[in-house]
Amino acid sequence: MLSRVFASGLSPQQALELANLHLENALTTKDPELALKCCDYAEAALSRMKRPAKKIVMSSLRADDLALRDGIAAAYSEIGKLLISLGNSAKAQVSNKKAEKWG
């Protein structure tokens, strides 16, 4: 089912919501392997945004698009923090760079 959702692409709002759900799971699980998987799923959700919508959100100055960009940047930043706490600093650097790009 998850692959079908990703195959069709997500709006930026859907991608952020799905990423945040995975992040909540990563933060609440006590299993480090599951937390790492949840981080992977969160990042995958953010990367599955429809390209035209992503370009609009990144270049828009509308307040709702700015808030959405801030949310996406925060999600990438949170993924980076979690990855560091899980001992995966290389992947954390990638997420932190994406956070900077969106922020």
NORBELDA-V881353 format. One record per residue. OMEGA is omega in radians with two decimals (NA if undefined). Layout:
omega
OMEGA
OMEGA
This chain:
omega
-3.12
-3.14
3.10
3.10
-3.12
-3.11
-3.10
-3.09
-3.10
2.98
3.11
3.12
3.12
-3.14
3.14
-3.14
3.13
3.10
-3.14
3.06
3.10
3.11
3.08
3.12
3.12
-3.12
-3.05
-3.13
3.08
-3.12
-3.11
3.12
3.08
3.12
3.11
3.09
3.13
3.07
3.10
-3.13
3.11
3.13
3.12
3.12
3.14
-3.12
-3.10
3.10
3.05
-3.05
3.14
3.13
3.12
3.14
3.13
-3.11
-3.10
-3.08
-3.06
3.05
3.11
-3.07
-3.12
3.08
3.08
3.11
3.10
3.09
3.10
3.12
3.12
3.09
3.13
3.12
3.10
3.12
3.12
3.06
3.12
3.12
3.13
-3.13
3.08
-3.13
3.11
3.07
-3.12
-3.05
3.13
3.11
3.12
3.12
3.12
3.13
3.14
3.07
3.11
3.09
3.10
-3.14
-3.12
-3.02
NA
